Amino acid sequence: MLKPLIVKPVQVKFVKTVVGYWNLYLVDYPHVKPVNLSPAQFREIFPEVSPKARLGCDELDRTFAKTLFASFADAQSA
């Protein structure tokens, strides 16, 4: 699940939960439910993020974001 080359970017923010998992949010689509990633999944997608980080933001390719967020396509039509 490596992060592909960004052609059409979409901004995401991430927040670490109390138990160490990561909630990933679409910044421009706040009504879309967040995706919960395990620490391993998060490291695979965002290897440049420090292990000490608690929150942050980054960009994903729109096509890749659609694979992570099942309701992303619905958000675009709204």
Contacts in CASP RR format, 6 or more apart in sequence:
PFRMAT RR
TARGET T0000
AUTHOR 0000-0000-0000
METHOD contacts of the structure
MODEL  1
MLKPLIVKPVQVKFVKTVVGYWNLYLVDYPHVKPVNLSPAQFREIFPEVS
PKARLGCDELDRTFAKTLFASFADAQSA
1 41 0 8 1.000
1 44 0 8 1.000
1 45 0 8 1.000
2 44 0 8 1.000
2 45 0 8 1.000
3 45 0 8 1.000
3 46 0 8 1.000
3 60 0 8 1.000
3 61 0 8 1.000
3 64 0 8 1.000
4 61 0 8 1.000
4 63 0 8 1.000
4 64 0 8 1.000
5 61 0 8 1.000
6 59 0 8 1.000
6 60 0 8 1.000
6 61 0 8 1.000
7 61 0 8 1.000
7 62 0 8 1.000
7 63 0 8 1.000
8 61 0 8 1.000
8 62 0 8 1.000
8 63 0 8 1.000
9 59 0 8 1.000
9 60 0 8 1.000
9 61 0 8 1.000
9 62 0 8 1.000
10 26 0 8 1.000
10 27 0 8 1.000
10 28 0 8 1.000
10 59 0 8 1.000
10 60 0 8 1.000
10 61 0 8 1.000
10 62 0 8 1.000
10 65 0 8 1.000
11 26 0 8 1.000
11 27 0 8 1.000
11 28 0 8 1.000
11 57 0 8 1.000
11 58 0 8 1.000
11 59 0 8 1.000
12 24 0 8 1.000
12 25 0 8 1.000
12 26 0 8 1.000
12 27 0 8 1.000
12 57 0 8 1.000
12 58 0 8 1.000
12 59 0 8 1.000
12 60 0 8 1.000
12 65 0 8 1.000
13 24 0 8 1.000
13 25 0 8 1.000
13 27 0 8 1.000
13 55 0 8 1.000
13 56 0 8 1.000
13 57 0 8 1.000
14 22 0 8 1.000
14 23 0 8 1.000
14 24 0 8 1.000
14 25 0 8 1.000
14 42 0 8 1.000
14 46 0 8 1.000
14 49 0 8 1.000
14 55 0 8 1.000
14 56 0 8 1.000
14 57 0 8 1.000
14 58 0 8 1.000
15 22 0 8 1.000
15 23 0 8 1.000
15 25 0 8 1.000
15 54 0 8 1.000
15 55 0 8 1.000
15 56 0 8 1.000
16 22 0 8 1.000
16 53 0 8 1.000
16 54 0 8 1.000
16 55 0 8 1.000
17 23 0 8 1.000
17 36 0 8 1.000
20 39 0 8 1.000
21 36 0 8 1.000
21 37 0 8 1.000
21 38 0 8 1.000
21 39 0 8 1.000
21 42 0 8 1.000
22 36 0 8 1.000
22 37 0 8 1.000
22 38 0 8 1.000
22 39 0 8 1.000
22 41 0 8 1.000
22 42 0 8 1.000
23 34 0 8 1.000
23 35 0 8 1.000
23 36 0 8 1.000
23 37 0 8 1.000
24 34 0 8 1.000
24 35 0 8 1.000
24 36 0 8 1.000
24 37 0 8 1.000
24 42 0 8 1.000
24 68 0 8 1.000
25 32 0 8 1.000
25 34 0 8 1.000
26 32 0 8 1.000
26 65 0 8 1.000
26 69 0 8 1.000
26 72 0 8 1.000
26 75 0 8 1.000
27 57 0 8 1.000
29 72 0 8 1.000
29 75 0 8 1.000
29 76 0 8 1.000
31 75 0 8 1.000
31 78 0 8 1.000
32 69 0 8 1.000
32 71 0 8 1.000
32 72 0 8 1.000
32 74 0 8 1.000
32 75 0 8 1.000
33 69 0 8 1.000
33 71 0 8 1.000
35 68 0 8 1.000
35 69 0 8 1.000
37 45 0 8 1.000
42 49 0 8 1.000
45 60 0 8 1.000
46 58 0 8 1.000
49 56 0 8 1.000
49 58 0 8 1.000
60 68 0 8 1.000
65 72 0 8 1.000
66 72 0 8 1.000
66 73 0 8 1.000
69 75 0 8 1.000
END
